[in-house]
Amino acid sequence: MSDKRTLGIGMVGYGFIGKVHTLSYLNLSYYYNPMPAKLKMIGVASVPKKEAEEGVEQAGFEFATDNWKDLIARDDIDIIEVCTPNYLHKEIIIEALKAGKHVNCEKPLAMNLDEAKEITKVADSHPELISQVTFEYRYQPAMMRAKRLIEEGFLGRVYSARIAYLHSGNSDPNRPLYWKIQKKFCGGGALYDLSSHVIDLTRFLLGDFKRVFSKLEIFTKERPIAGKPGQFGKVDVEDLALTVFELENGAIGTIEGSKVATGANDEYRIEIHGDKGAIRFNSMQPNFLEVYDTRDAGEPIGGRRGFTAIETVQRYPKPATQFPGPKFSIGWMRYHSGNAMDFVTNIVEHKRPEADMHAGYKIQEVLEAAQISDKEKRWVDLPVEN
Ligand SMILES: NC(=O)c1ccc[n+]([C@@H]2O[C@H](COP(=O)([O-])OP(=O)(O)OC[C@H]3O[C@@H](n4cnc5c(N)ncnc54)[C@H](O)[C@@H]3O)[C@@H](O)[C@H]2O)c1
């Protein structure tokens, strides 16, 4: 009999990302062995309840409910996973923390900076609990390698970064209205949904933001309402967010978050240039981090200089297992398992997560600054007063 601690999991929201988080937990003991704790899928809450019942079928949760408070009330649930639309994050996180649960919340942390502040305050008053924000790209081997290289000084002085996160879902003007383009549910559009990820990565790799200037554009201002022929609803958040930024370290750059990048699938690109080298990455080629080193000989006839592809593939450091093996190509789900493992380890070892609520707050601050900048057509300095 193992004397390992058991952590009971309560999943709130069983739409797209609720399923992703659930599958990550189910897979985890293959990727990490031994596991620091046993995991038990206890309850799943979603609206409509039918969706939660699917979770019972698919993942073996013990029960389904359409009331997330049923999960928080259970003594055998230690972890609350917040996988709902953004407008519900704050209430669920705060109630969960107050009930003594560890919390893993999806990005963006909240609807605005005021909400994020409330959340961090409650999290700070519960230092015995672990609360983390899901920024799964931090657990991508290529990004883990990039961070190490940058910390070792590979880039030298960083001059600039050119960053984009591209989707094409809103390119079709006939796509019906959905919650991610209605401000009352999401708080922001492409900026919140896509830029938030790469703002986090920029901060993860290069440090804090100093100021931003943004232009947010809604290309399709009305969309059909699903199931109501001839009826249209207002779109009040951007399809595309362009942000120019300056970092504390003096580097400058751009971030584009776009849902009208026709032809794109789920693609983020990062290009960083320093005086000693450069790094570039495209998430559609996730097995390789490209690096350029000015210290390589440029002669004769180009010498050995040029972008080189480092095979980061599935080369996770320990405690990851060698399953399925470092040579097998990597996929998007694997990064979520990295996030889940980090969260579970932080709980067992009582370690403060790197992507804690304060990290979520920092990203929220950049999102808010970008919204203010667009509205007032000016540069906005960080930190934003609120
Ligand atoms: N990290 C990532 O890569 C990533 C990717 C997609 C979405 N997200 C984030 O995940 C969150 C959810 O997005 P999604 O794409 O899964 O949306 P979704 O619409 O697919 O799923 C949301 C689910 O929440 C459920 N829900 C709504 N109200 C509820 C309530 N009161 N109680 C319980 N469940 C309720 C809905 O029924 C729905 O199934 C958002 O915050 C989003 O930004 C993150």
Ligand as a Chemical Component Dictionary entry (heavy atoms), coordinates in Angstrom:
data_LIG
# 
_chem_comp.id                   LIG 
_chem_comp.type                 NON-POLYMER 
_chem_comp.pdbx_formal_charge   0 
_chem_comp.three_letter_code    LIG 
# 
loop_
_chem_comp_atom.comp_id 
_chem_comp_atom.atom_id 
_chem_comp_atom.alt_atom_id 
_chem_comp_atom.type_symbol 
_chem_comp_atom.charge 
_chem_comp_atom.model_Cartn_x 
_chem_comp_atom.model_Cartn_y 
_chem_comp_atom.model_Cartn_z 
_chem_comp_atom.pdbx_ordinal 
LIG N1  N1  N 0  -4.751  27.732 -21.858 1  
LIG C1  C1  C 0  -5.298  27.627 -23.055 2  
LIG O1  O1  O 0  -4.626  27.293 -24.014 3  
LIG C2  C2  C 0  -6.754  27.900 -23.227 4  
LIG C3  C3  C 0  -7.401  27.483 -24.394 5  
LIG C4  C4  C 0  -8.792  27.715 -24.487 6  
LIG C5  C5  C 0  -9.463  28.364 -23.473 7  
LIG N2  N2  N 1  -8.782  28.787 -22.361 8  
LIG C6  C6  C 0  -9.483  29.472 -21.250 9  
LIG O2  O2  O 0  -10.332 28.497 -20.632 10 
LIG C7  C7  C 0  -11.541 29.101 -20.190 11 
LIG C8  C8  C 0  -12.714 28.365 -20.829 12 
LIG O3  O3  O 0  -12.607 28.435 -22.239 13 
LIG P1  P1  P 0  -13.133 27.252 -23.177 14 
LIG O4  O4  O 0  -12.478 27.455 -24.492 15 
LIG O5  O5  O -1 -12.999 25.963 -22.515 16 
LIG O6  O6  O 0  -14.660 27.653 -23.310 17 
LIG P2  P2  P 0  -15.876 26.686 -23.589 18 
LIG O7  O7  O 0  -17.010 27.565 -23.943 19 
LIG O8  O8  O 0  -15.481 25.607 -24.523 20 
LIG O9  O9  O 0  -16.128 26.005 -22.182 21 
LIG C9  C9  C 0  -16.547 26.721 -21.048 22 
LIG C10 C10 C 0  -17.432 25.809 -20.256 23 
LIG O10 O10 O 0  -17.836 26.412 -19.038 24 
LIG C11 C11 C 0  -19.154 25.979 -18.785 25 
LIG N3  N3  N 0  -19.866 26.860 -17.878 26 
LIG C12 C12 C 0  -20.501 28.017 -18.153 27 
LIG N4  N4  N 0  -21.074 28.505 -17.040 28 
LIG C13 C13 C 0  -20.789 27.638 -16.054 29 
LIG C14 C14 C 0  -21.099 27.588 -14.672 30 
LIG N5  N5  N 0  -21.817 28.543 -14.078 31 
LIG N6  N6  N 0  -20.649 26.550 -13.948 32 
LIG C15 C15 C 0  -19.915 25.563 -14.530 33 
LIG N7  N7  N 0  -19.596 25.558 -15.841 34 
LIG C16 C16 C 0  -20.019 26.587 -16.590 35 
LIG C17 C17 C 0  -19.799 25.990 -20.144 36 
LIG O11 O11 O 0  -20.906 25.180 -20.172 37 
LIG C18 C18 C 0  -18.699 25.488 -21.030 38 
LIG O12 O12 O 0  -18.744 24.109 -21.208 39 
LIG C19 C19 C 0  -11.432 30.571 -20.566 40 
LIG O13 O13 O 0  -10.974 31.295 -19.461 41 
LIG C20 C20 C 0  -10.399 30.583 -21.686 42 
LIG O14 O14 O 0  -9.702  31.802 -21.785 43 
LIG C21 C21 C 0  -7.453  28.558 -22.237 44 
# 
loop_
_chem_comp_bond.comp_id 
_chem_comp_bond.atom_id_1 
_chem_comp_bond.atom_id_2 
_chem_comp_bond.value_order 
_chem_comp_bond.pdbx_ordinal 
LIG N1  C1  SING 1  
LIG C1  O1  DOUB 2  
LIG C1  C2  SING 3  
LIG C2  C3  SING 4  
LIG C2  C21 DOUB 5  
LIG C3  C4  DOUB 6  
LIG C4  C5  SING 7  
LIG C5  N2  DOUB 8  
LIG N2  C6  SING 9  
LIG N2  C21 SING 10 
LIG C6  O2  SING 11 
LIG C6  C20 SING 12 
LIG O2  C7  SING 13 
LIG C7  C8  SING 14 
LIG C7  C19 SING 15 
LIG C8  O3  SING 16 
LIG O3  P1  SING 17 
LIG P1  O4  DOUB 18 
LIG P1  O5  SING 19 
LIG P1  O6  SING 20 
LIG O6  P2  SING 21 
LIG P2  O7  DOUB 22 
LIG P2  O8  SING 23 
LIG P2  O9  SING 24 
LIG O9  C9  SING 25 
LIG C9  C10 SING 26 
LIG C10 O10 SING 27 
LIG C10 C18 SING 28 
LIG O10 C11 SING 29 
LIG C11 N3  SING 30 
LIG C11 C17 SING 31 
LIG N3  C12 SING 32 
LIG N3  C16 SING 33 
LIG C12 N4  DOUB 34 
LIG N4  C13 SING 35 
LIG C13 C14 SING 36 
LIG C13 C16 DOUB 37 
LIG C14 N5  SING 38 
LIG C14 N6  DOUB 39 
LIG N6  C15 SING 40 
LIG C15 N7  DOUB 41 
LIG N7  C16 SING 42 
LIG C17 O11 SING 43 
LIG C17 C18 SING 44 
LIG C18 O12 SING 45 
LIG C19 O13 SING 46 
LIG C19 C20 SING 47 
LIG C20 O14 SING 48 
# 
